[in-house]
Every structure is written in structure tokens, then in C-alpha cells.
Amino acid sequence: MLQHLLTLIWNKKRQHFLLFLELFVSFLVLFAVFTMLVFNYGNMKQPRGLNTTMYCLSPCPPISAEEPRSIH
């Protein structure tokens, strides 16, 4: 009985190969789509533009509550 089943499987190995190939290609397509969705979602969550509130390109004096001094 087991030998008969193995003979049937062996005779249909081309059909089984094509089935496994189809499953593998489907997996690759789903993986690519899911990866693209995760990548685009991560990009969507990032803020747009340059955040200038945290950076100072030149030495900045500390901000005080005093009135601004006039330059003479």
C-alpha cells in the first residue's frame, strides 16, 4: 500500500513541483507587498521637513525674560 502511494506521488512529481512553485511565488509577492506597506507606513509616521526648533547653527545666547538691549 505504501509503495503504491509513493509510486503515485513519484509519477505526479511535475504537478507537485508546479504547485510548490506557485506557492513559493505567491509567498514572495505577499512578502514584497507587506514589506512595502511597512516601509511606507514608517515613512508616513516621520515628520515632514526639517525640525529647526532643536538645532542652532551658530552660538545662540540663552533666551532671557529681560527686555531686549539696544545696540549703540
PDB file of N, CA, C and O in Angstrom:
ATOM      1  N   MET A   1       0.833  -1.193   0.000  1.00  0.00           N
ATOM      2  CA  MET A   1       0.000   0.000   0.000  1.00  0.00           C
ATOM      3  C   MET A   1       0.882   1.263   0.000  1.00  0.00           C
ATOM      4  O   MET A   1       0.645   2.187  -0.778  1.00  0.00           O
ATOM      5  N   LEU A   2       1.880   1.294   0.862  1.00  0.00           N
ATOM      6  CA  LEU A   2       2.767   2.447   0.939  1.00  0.00           C
ATOM      7  C   LEU A   2       3.570   2.607  -0.350  1.00  0.00           C
ATOM      8  O   LEU A   2       3.787   3.721  -0.826  1.00  0.00           O
ATOM      9  N   GLN A   3       4.001   1.494  -0.900  1.00  0.00           N
ATOM     10  CA  GLN A   3       4.752   1.551  -2.152  1.00  0.00           C
ATOM     11  C   GLN A   3       3.880   2.087  -3.285  1.00  0.00           C
ATOM     12  O   GLN A   3       4.368   2.806  -4.157  1.00  0.00           O
ATOM     13  N   HIS A   4       2.616   1.747  -3.276  1.00  0.00           N
ATOM     14  CA  HIS A   4       1.698   2.245  -4.296  1.00  0.00           C
ATOM     15  C   HIS A   4       1.524   3.765  -4.176  1.00  0.00           C
ATOM     16  O   HIS A   4       1.508   4.472  -5.184  1.00  0.00           O
ATOM     17  N   LEU A   5       1.395   4.258  -2.955  1.00  0.00           N
ATOM     18  CA  LEU A   5       1.262   5.704  -2.742  1.00  0.00           C
ATOM     19  C   LEU A   5       2.523   6.441  -3.181  1.00  0.00           C
ATOM     20  O   LEU A   5       2.445   7.494  -3.813  1.00  0.00           O
ATOM     21  N   LEU A   6       3.668   5.889  -2.848  1.00  0.00           N
ATOM     22  CA  LEU A   6       4.919   6.526  -3.269  1.00  0.00           C
ATOM     23  C   LEU A   6       5.057   6.531  -4.789  1.00  0.00           C
ATOM     24  O   LEU A   6       5.583   7.487  -5.358  1.00  0.00           O
ATOM     25  N   THR A   7       4.588   5.466  -5.455  1.00  0.00           N
ATOM     26  CA  THR A   7       4.624   5.416  -6.917  1.00  0.00           C
ATOM     27  C   THR A   7       3.707   6.480  -7.521  1.00  0.00           C
ATOM     28  O   THR A   7       4.063   7.113  -8.515  1.00  0.00           O
ATOM     29  N   LEU A   8       2.531   6.677  -6.927  1.00  0.00           N
ATOM     30  CA  LEU A   8       1.611   7.705  -7.423  1.00  0.00           C
ATOM     31  C   LEU A   8       2.211   9.103  -7.256  1.00  0.00           C
ATOM     32  O   LEU A   8       2.107   9.944  -8.149  1.00  0.00           O
ATOM     33  N   ILE A   9       2.831   9.336  -6.118  1.00  0.00           N
ATOM     34  CA  ILE A   9       3.455  10.643  -5.881  1.00  0.00           C
ATOM     35  C   ILE A   9       4.611  10.856  -6.852  1.00  0.00           C
ATOM     36  O   ILE A   9       4.774  11.947  -7.398  1.00  0.00           O
ATOM     37  N   TRP A  10       5.418   9.806  -7.067  1.00  0.00           N
ATOM     38  CA  TRP A  10       6.566   9.925  -7.968  1.00  0.00           C
ATOM     39  C   TRP A  10       6.124  10.211  -9.397  1.00  0.00           C
ATOM     40  O   TRP A  10       6.783  10.973 -10.104  1.00  0.00           O
ATOM     41  N   ASN A  11       5.032   9.618  -9.826  1.00  0.00           N
ATOM     42  CA  ASN A  11       4.555   9.821 -11.190  1.00  0.00           C
ATOM     43  C   ASN A  11       3.962  11.221 -11.405  1.00  0.00           C
ATOM     44  O   ASN A  11       3.887  11.698 -12.537  1.00  0.00           O
ATOM     45  N   LYS A  12       3.556  11.853 -10.347  1.00  0.00           N
ATOM     46  CA  LYS A  12       2.966  13.195 -10.463  1.00  0.00           C
ATOM     47  C   LYS A  12       3.903  14.271  -9.924  1.00  0.00           C
ATOM     48  O   LYS A  12       3.458  15.341  -9.507  1.00  0.00           O
ATOM     49  N   LYS A  13       5.199  13.983  -9.936  1.00  0.00           N
ATOM     50  CA  LYS A  13       6.155  14.932  -9.344  1.00  0.00           C
ATOM     51  C   LYS A  13       6.183  16.263 -10.073  1.00  0.00           C
ATOM     52  O   LYS A  13       6.451  17.286  -9.443  1.00  0.00           O
ATOM     53  N   ARG A  14       5.917  16.295 -11.374  1.00  0.00           N
ATOM     54  CA  ARG A  14       5.893  17.558 -12.114  1.00  0.00           C
ATOM     55  C   ARG A  14       4.743  18.437 -11.643  1.00  0.00           C
ATOM     56  O   ARG A  14       4.911  19.645 -11.476  1.00  0.00           O
ATOM     57  N   GLN A  15       3.588  17.844 -11.431  1.00  0.00           N
ATOM     58  CA  GLN A  15       2.435  18.610 -10.944  1.00  0.00           C
ATOM     59  C   GLN A  15       2.696  19.130  -9.534  1.00  0.00           C
ATOM     60  O   GLN A  15       2.331  20.260  -9.209  1.00  0.00           O
ATOM     61  N   HIS A  16       3.323  18.314  -8.702  1.00  0.00           N
ATOM     62  CA  HIS A  16       3.636  18.760  -7.343  1.00  0.00           C
ATOM     63  C   HIS A  16       4.665  19.883  -7.359  1.00  0.00           C
ATOM     64  O   HIS A  16       4.569  20.829  -6.578  1.00  0.00           O
ATOM     65  N   PHE A  17       5.641  19.781  -8.242  1.00  0.00           N
ATOM     66  CA  PHE A  17       6.645  20.833  -8.351  1.00  0.00           C
ATOM     67  C   PHE A  17       6.001  22.153  -8.750  1.00  0.00           C
ATOM     68  O   PHE A  17       6.325  23.201  -8.192  1.00  0.00           O
ATOM     69  N   LEU A  18       5.089  22.101  -9.718  1.00  0.00           N
ATOM     70  CA  LEU A  18       4.419  23.338 -10.147  1.00  0.00           C
ATOM     71  C   LEU A  18       3.552  23.913  -9.041  1.00  0.00           C
ATOM     72  O   LEU A  18       3.446  25.132  -8.909  1.00  0.00           O
ATOM     73  N   LEU A  19       2.936  23.059  -8.252  1.00  0.00           N
ATOM     74  CA  LEU A  19       2.136  23.541  -7.122  1.00  0.00           C
ATOM     75  C   LEU A  19       3.021  24.231  -6.092  1.00  0.00           C
ATOM     76  O   LEU A  19       2.684  25.312  -5.609  1.00  0.00           O
ATOM     77  N   PHE A  20       4.159  23.610  -5.749  1.00  0.00           N
ATOM     78  CA  PHE A  20       5.074  24.235  -4.792  1.00  0.00           C
ATOM     79  C   PHE A  20       5.684  25.520  -5.362  1.00  0.00           C
ATOM     80  O   PHE A  20       5.917  26.475  -4.621  1.00  0.00           O
ATOM     81  N   LEU A  21       5.938  25.549  -6.654  1.00  0.00           N
ATOM     82  CA  LEU A  21       6.459  26.763  -7.281  1.00  0.00           C
ATOM     83  C   LEU A  21       5.435  27.890  -7.202  1.00  0.00           C
ATOM     84  O   LEU A  21       5.789  29.037  -6.929  1.00  0.00           O
ATOM     85  N   GLU A  22       4.177  27.565  -7.439  1.00  0.00           N
ATOM     86  CA  GLU A  22       3.121  28.569  -7.344  1.00  0.00           C
ATOM     87  C   GLU A  22       2.988  29.097  -5.917  1.00  0.00           C
ATOM     88  O   GLU A  22       2.819  30.299  -5.714  1.00  0.00           O
ATOM     89  N   LEU A  23       3.062  28.213  -4.939  1.00  0.00           N
ATOM     90  CA  LEU A  23       3.000  28.653  -3.541  1.00  0.00           C
ATOM     91  C   LEU A  23       4.188  29.541  -3.176  1.00  0.00           C
ATOM     92  O   LEU A  23       4.031  30.529  -2.458  1.00  0.00           O
ATOM     93  N   PHE A  24       5.359  29.195  -3.665  1.00  0.00           N
ATOM     94  CA  PHE A  24       6.563  29.976  -3.371  1.00  0.00           C
ATOM     95  C   PHE A  24       6.477  31.370  -3.992  1.00  0.00           C
ATOM     96  O   PHE A  24       6.815  32.359  -3.343  1.00  0.00           O
ATOM     97  N   VAL A  25       6.030  31.453  -5.235  1.00  0.00           N
ATOM     98  CA  VAL A  25       5.897  32.759  -5.903  1.00  0.00           C
ATOM     99  C   VAL A  25       4.842  33.600  -5.194  1.00  0.00           C
ATOM    100  O   VAL A  25       5.023  34.806  -5.025  1.00  0.00           O
ATOM    101  N   SER A  26       3.743  32.979  -4.778  1.00  0.00           N
ATOM    102  CA  SER A  26       2.707  33.710  -4.038  1.00  0.00           C
ATOM    103  C   SER A  26       3.260  34.246  -2.726  1.00  0.00           C
ATOM    104  O   SER A  26       2.956  35.373  -2.334  1.00  0.00           O
ATOM    105  N   PHE A  27       4.065  33.446  -2.052  1.00  0.00           N
ATOM    106  CA  PHE A  27       4.677  33.905  -0.811  1.00  0.00           C
ATOM    107  C   PHE A  27       5.597  35.100  -1.061  1.00  0.00           C
ATOM    108  O   PHE A  27       5.588  36.060  -0.291  1.00  0.00           O
ATOM    109  N   LEU A  28       6.385  35.046  -2.126  1.00  0.00           N
ATOM    110  CA  LEU A  28       7.285  36.159  -2.436  1.00  0.00           C
ATOM    111  C   LEU A  28       6.506  37.442  -2.722  1.00  0.00           C
ATOM    112  O   LEU A  28       6.902  38.520  -2.280  1.00  0.00           O
ATOM    113  N   VAL A  29       5.404  37.329  -3.457  1.00  0.00           N
ATOM    114  CA  VAL A  29       4.591  38.510  -3.769  1.00  0.00           C
ATOM    115  C   VAL A  29       3.980  39.077  -2.494  1.00  0.00           C
ATOM    116  O   VAL A  29       4.014  40.289  -2.283  1.00  0.00           O
ATOM    117  N   LEU A  30       3.423  38.222  -1.642  1.00  0.00           N
ATOM    118  CA  LEU A  30       2.839  38.709  -0.390  1.00  0.00           C
ATOM    119  C   LEU A  30       3.895  39.326   0.520  1.00  0.00           C
ATOM    120  O   LEU A  30       3.633  40.335   1.175  1.00  0.00           O
ATOM    121  N   PHE A  31       5.077  38.735   0.566  1.00  0.00           N
ATOM    122  CA  PHE A  31       6.160  39.290   1.375  1.00  0.00           C
ATOM    123  C   PHE A  31       6.571  40.661   0.861  1.00  0.00           C
ATOM    124  O   PHE A  31       6.804  41.574   1.653  1.00  0.00           O
ATOM    125  N   ALA A  32       6.663  40.818  -0.457  1.00  0.00           N
ATOM    126  CA  ALA A  32       7.048  42.113  -1.037  1.00  0.00           C
ATOM    127  C   ALA A  32       5.988  43.179  -0.748  1.00  0.00           C
ATOM    128  O   ALA A  32       6.325  44.312  -0.407  1.00  0.00           O
ATOM    129  N   VAL A  33       4.727  42.823  -0.882  1.00  0.00           N
ATOM    130  CA  VAL A  33       3.649  43.790  -0.616  1.00  0.00           C
ATOM    131  C   VAL A  33       3.644  44.183   0.859  1.00  0.00           C
ATOM    132  O   VAL A  33       3.523  45.364   1.182  1.00  0.00           O
ATOM    133  N   PHE A  34       3.773  43.216   1.744  1.00  0.00           N
ATOM    134  CA  PHE A  34       3.785  43.515   3.178  1.00  0.00           C
ATOM    135  C   PHE A  34       4.986  44.374   3.556  1.00  0.00           C
ATOM    136  O   PHE A  34       4.854  45.303   4.353  1.00  0.00           O
ATOM    137  N   THR A  35       6.153  44.075   2.994  1.00  0.00           N
ATOM    138  CA  THR A  35       7.352  44.874   3.264  1.00  0.00           C
ATOM    139  C   THR A  35       7.168  46.309   2.784  1.00  0.00           C
ATOM    140  O   THR A  35       7.562  47.252   3.471  1.00  0.00           O
ATOM    141  N   MET A  36       6.569  46.476   1.605  1.00  0.00           N
ATOM    142  CA  MET A  36       6.331  47.817   1.076  1.00  0.00           C
ATOM    143  C   MET A  36       5.344  48.587   1.956  1.00  0.00           C
ATOM    144  O   MET A  36       5.519  49.786   2.176  1.00  0.00           O
ATOM    145  N   LEU A  37       4.309  47.909   2.462  1.00  0.00           N
ATOM    146  CA  LEU A  37       3.344  48.570   3.345  1.00  0.00           C
ATOM    147  C   LEU A  37       4.007  49.019   4.641  1.00  0.00           C
ATOM    148  O   LEU A  37       3.764  50.134   5.102  1.00  0.00           O
ATOM    149  N   VAL A  38       4.830  48.180   5.229  1.00  0.00           N
ATOM    150  CA  VAL A  38       5.509  48.540   6.482  1.00  0.00           C
ATOM    151  C   VAL A  38       6.472  49.700   6.246  1.00  0.00           C
ATOM    152  O   VAL A  38       6.544  50.620   7.062  1.00  0.00           O
ATOM    153  N   PHE A  39       7.210  49.665   5.139  1.00  0.00           N
ATOM    154  CA  PHE A  39       8.159  50.732   4.824  1.00  0.00           C
ATOM    155  C   PHE A  39       7.429  52.063   4.615  1.00  0.00           C
ATOM    156  O   PHE A  39       7.853  53.092   5.140  1.00  0.00           O
ATOM    157  N   ASN A  40       6.336  52.042   3.852  1.00  0.00           N
ATOM    158  CA  ASN A  40       5.595  53.278   3.589  1.00  0.00           C
ATOM    159  C   ASN A  40       4.899  53.792   4.838  1.00  0.00           C
ATOM    160  O   ASN A  40       4.779  55.004   5.017  1.00  0.00           O
ATOM    161  N   TYR A  41       4.437  52.898   5.709  1.00  0.00           N
ATOM    162  CA  TYR A  41       3.829  53.333   6.964  1.00  0.00           C
ATOM    163  C   TYR A  41       4.869  54.018   7.855  1.00  0.00           C
ATOM    164  O   TYR A  41       4.576  55.026   8.498  1.00  0.00           O
ATOM    165  N   GLY A  42       6.069  53.471   7.887  1.00  0.00           N
ATOM    166  CA  GLY A  42       7.135  54.099   8.670  1.00  0.00           C
ATOM    167  C   GLY A  42       7.490  55.473   8.132  1.00  0.00           C
ATOM    168  O   GLY A  42       7.728  56.399   8.907  1.00  0.00           O
ATOM    169  N   ASN A  43       7.529  55.615   6.814  1.00  0.00           N
ATOM    170  CA  ASN A  43       7.799  56.923   6.222  1.00  0.00           C
ATOM    171  C   ASN A  43       6.664  57.900   6.490  1.00  0.00           C
ATOM    172  O   ASN A  43       6.900  59.094   6.679  1.00  0.00           O
ATOM    173  N   MET A  44       5.432  57.399   6.506  1.00  0.00           N
ATOM    174  CA  MET A  44       4.284  58.279   6.738  1.00  0.00           C
ATOM    175  C   MET A  44       4.301  58.830   8.167  1.00  0.00           C
ATOM    176  O   MET A  44       3.864  59.957   8.400  1.00  0.00           O
ATOM    177  N   LYS A  45       4.800  58.048   9.117  1.00  0.00           N
ATOM    178  CA  LYS A  45       4.808  58.480  10.509  1.00  0.00           C
ATOM    179  C   LYS A  45       5.924  59.471  10.821  1.00  0.00           C
ATOM    180  O   LYS A  45       5.867  60.140  11.853  1.00  0.00           O
ATOM    181  N   GLN A  46       6.936  59.586   9.964  1.00  0.00           N
ATOM    182  CA  GLN A  46       8.015  60.531  10.208  1.00  0.00           C
ATOM    183  C   GLN A  46       7.539  61.943   9.898  1.00  0.00           C
ATOM    184  O   GLN A  46       6.761  62.144   8.966  1.00  0.00           O
ATOM    185  N   PRO A  47       7.999  62.923  10.675  1.00  0.00           N
ATOM    186  CA  PRO A  47       7.605  64.301  10.389  1.00  0.00           C
ATOM    187  C   PRO A  47       8.205  64.780   9.074  1.00  0.00           C
ATOM    188  O   PRO A  47       9.292  64.359   8.675  1.00  0.00           O
ATOM    189  N   ARG A  48       7.484  65.655   8.420  1.00  0.00           N
ATOM    190  CA  ARG A  48       7.969  66.204   7.152  1.00  0.00           C
ATOM    191  C   ARG A  48       8.834  67.426   7.406  1.00  0.00           C
ATOM    192  O   ARG A  48       8.615  68.155   8.374  1.00  0.00           O
ATOM    193  N   GLY A  49       9.802  67.651   6.555  1.00  0.00           N
ATOM    194  CA  GLY A  49      10.632  68.842   6.636  1.00  0.00           C
ATOM    195  C   GLY A  49      11.702  68.742   7.695  1.00  0.00           C
ATOM    196  O   GLY A  49      11.922  67.682   8.281  1.00  0.00           O
ATOM    197  N   LEU A  50      12.369  69.864   7.937  1.00  0.00           N
ATOM    198  CA  LEU A  50      13.470  69.941   8.887  1.00  0.00           C
ATOM    199  C   LEU A  50      12.958  70.529  10.191  1.00  0.00           C
ATOM    200  O   LEU A  50      12.309  71.575  10.188  1.00  0.00           O
ATOM    201  N   ASN A  51      13.235  69.888  11.270  1.00  0.00           N
ATOM    202  CA  ASN A  51      12.846  70.376  12.583  1.00  0.00           C
ATOM    203  C   ASN A  51      13.896  71.382  13.040  1.00  0.00           C
ATOM    204  O   ASN A  51      14.999  70.990  13.421  1.00  0.00           O
ATOM    205  N   THR A  52      13.571  72.661  13.008  1.00  0.00           N
ATOM    206  CA  THR A  52      14.534  73.700  13.348  1.00  0.00           C
ATOM    207  C   THR A  52      14.454  74.120  14.806  1.00  0.00           C
ATOM    208  O   THR A  52      15.247  74.960  15.231  1.00  0.00           O
ATOM    209  N   THR A  53      13.545  73.584  15.579  1.00  0.00           N
ATOM    210  CA  THR A  53      13.432  74.002  16.973  1.00  0.00           C
ATOM    211  C   THR A  53      14.525  73.407  17.839  1.00  0.00           C
ATOM    212  O   THR A  53      14.801  73.940  18.914  1.00  0.00           O
ATOM    213  N   MET A  54      15.152  72.330  17.415  1.00  0.00           N
ATOM    214  CA  MET A  54      16.147  71.664  18.240  1.00  0.00           C
ATOM    215  C   MET A  54      17.577  72.012  17.827  1.00  0.00           C
ATOM    216  O   MET A  54      18.522  71.641  18.523  1.00  0.00           O
ATOM    217  N   TYR A  55      17.750  72.711  16.721  1.00  0.00           N
ATOM    218  CA  TYR A  55      19.084  72.945  16.190  1.00  0.00           C
ATOM    219  C   TYR A  55      19.420  74.425  16.179  1.00  0.00           C
ATOM    220  O   TYR A  55      18.554  75.272  15.959  1.00  0.00           O
ATOM    221  N   CYS A  56      20.674  74.719  16.416  1.00  0.00           N
ATOM    222  CA  CYS A  56      21.166  76.081  16.333  1.00  0.00           C
ATOM    223  C   CYS A  56      22.505  76.012  15.609  1.00  0.00           C
ATOM    224  O   CYS A  56      23.450  75.402  16.110  1.00  0.00           O
ATOM    225  N   LEU A  57      22.593  76.632  14.437  1.00  0.00           N
ATOM    226  CA  LEU A  57      23.796  76.526  13.631  1.00  0.00           C
ATOM    227  C   LEU A  57      24.908  77.455  14.096  1.00  0.00           C
ATOM    228  O   LEU A  57      26.082  77.189  13.838  1.00  0.00           O
ATOM    229  N   SER A  58      24.559  78.536  14.774  1.00  0.00           N
ATOM    230  CA  SER A  58      25.569  79.437  15.312  1.00  0.00           C
ATOM    231  C   SER A  58      25.379  79.495  16.821  1.00  0.00           C
ATOM    232  O   SER A  58      24.323  79.117  17.328  1.00  0.00           O
ATOM    233  N   PRO A  59      26.398  79.967  17.547  1.00  0.00           N
ATOM    234  CA  PRO A  59      26.222  80.055  19.005  1.00  0.00           C
ATOM    235  C   PRO A  59      25.055  80.977  19.349  1.00  0.00           C
ATOM    236  O   PRO A  59      25.053  82.151  18.981  1.00  0.00           O
ATOM    237  N   CYS A  60      24.101  80.455  20.030  1.00  0.00           N
ATOM    238  CA  CYS A  60      22.899  81.221  20.381  1.00  0.00           C
ATOM    239  C   CYS A  60      22.989  81.635  21.845  1.00  0.00           C
ATOM    240  O   CYS A  60      23.301  80.820  22.713  1.00  0.00           O
ATOM    241  N   PRO A  61      22.715  82.902  22.107  1.00  0.00           N
ATOM    242  CA  PRO A  61      22.685  83.312  23.510  1.00  0.00           C
ATOM    243  C   PRO A  61      21.436  82.738  24.175  1.00  0.00           C
ATOM    244  O   PRO A  61      20.422  82.521  23.511  1.00  0.00           O
ATOM    245  N   PRO A  62      21.505  82.497  25.449  1.00  0.00           N
ATOM    246  CA  PRO A  62      20.308  81.979  26.126  1.00  0.00           C
ATOM    247  C   PRO A  62      19.193  83.018  26.099  1.00  0.00           C
ATOM    248  O   PRO A  62      19.457  84.218  26.172  1.00  0.00           O
ATOM    249  N   ILE A  63      17.992  82.573  25.999  1.00  0.00           N
ATOM    250  CA  ILE A  63      16.829  83.463  25.958  1.00  0.00           C
ATOM    251  C   ILE A  63      16.483  83.844  27.386  1.00  0.00           C
ATOM    252  O   ILE A  63      16.325  82.982  28.251  1.00  0.00           O
ATOM    253  N   SER A  64      16.369  85.143  27.624  1.00  0.00           N
ATOM    254  CA  SER A  64      16.023  85.608  28.967  1.00  0.00           C
ATOM    255  C   SER A  64      14.725  86.401  28.903  1.00  0.00           C
ATOM    256  O   SER A  64      14.271  86.808  27.834  1.00  0.00           O
ATOM    257  N   ALA A  65      14.151  86.605  30.065  1.00  0.00           N
ATOM    258  CA  ALA A  65      12.880  87.324  30.142  1.00  0.00           C
ATOM    259  C   ALA A  65      13.081  88.832  30.181  1.00  0.00           C
ATOM    260  O   ALA A  65      12.097  89.570  30.232  1.00  0.00           O
ATOM    261  N   GLU A  66      14.331  89.321  30.159  1.00  0.00           N
ATOM    262  CA  GLU A  66      14.594  90.760  30.205  1.00  0.00           C
ATOM    263  C   GLU A  66      14.201  91.412  28.885  1.00  0.00           C
ATOM    264  O   GLU A  66      13.982  90.747  27.872  1.00  0.00           O
ATOM    265  N   GLU A  67      14.123  92.720  28.936  1.00  0.00           N
ATOM    266  CA  GLU A  67      13.848  93.466  27.702  1.00  0.00           C
ATOM    267  C   GLU A  67      15.074  93.387  26.803  1.00  0.00           C
ATOM    268  O   GLU A  67      16.204  93.299  27.283  1.00  0.00           O
ATOM    269  N   PRO A  68      14.844  93.419  25.512  1.00  0.00           N
ATOM    270  CA  PRO A  68      15.996  93.389  24.607  1.00  0.00           C
ATOM    271  C   PRO A  68      16.868  94.623  24.765  1.00  0.00           C
ATOM    272  O   PRO A  68      16.356  95.729  24.937  1.00  0.00           O
ATOM    273  N   ARG A  69      18.161  94.444  24.709  1.00  0.00           N
ATOM    274  CA  ARG A  69      19.092  95.558  24.823  1.00  0.00           C
ATOM    275  C   ARG A  69      19.267  96.214  23.457  1.00  0.00           C
ATOM    276  O   ARG A  69      19.277  95.545  22.424  1.00  0.00           O
ATOM    277  N   SER A  70      19.399  97.491  23.478  1.00  0.00           N
ATOM    278  CA  SER A  70      19.623  98.189  22.220  1.00  0.00           C
ATOM    279  C   SER A  70      21.123  98.248  21.942  1.00  0.00           C
ATOM    280  O   SER A  70      21.929  98.372  22.864  1.00  0.00           O
ATOM    281  N   ILE A  71      21.484  98.161  20.690  1.00  0.00           N
ATOM    282  CA  ILE A  71      22.890  98.217  20.305  1.00  0.00           C
ATOM    283  C   ILE A  71      23.238  99.656  19.984  1.00  0.00           C
ATOM    284  O   ILE A  71      22.560 100.287  19.172  1.00  0.00           O
ATOM    285  N   HIS A  72      24.310 100.206  20.622  1.00  0.00           N
ATOM    286  CA  HIS A  72      24.722 101.606  20.373  1.00  0.00           C
ATOM    287  C   HIS A  72      25.956 101.649  19.562  1.00  0.00           C
ATOM    288  O   HIS A  72      26.453 102.732  19.251  1.00  0.00           O
TER     289      HIS A  72
END
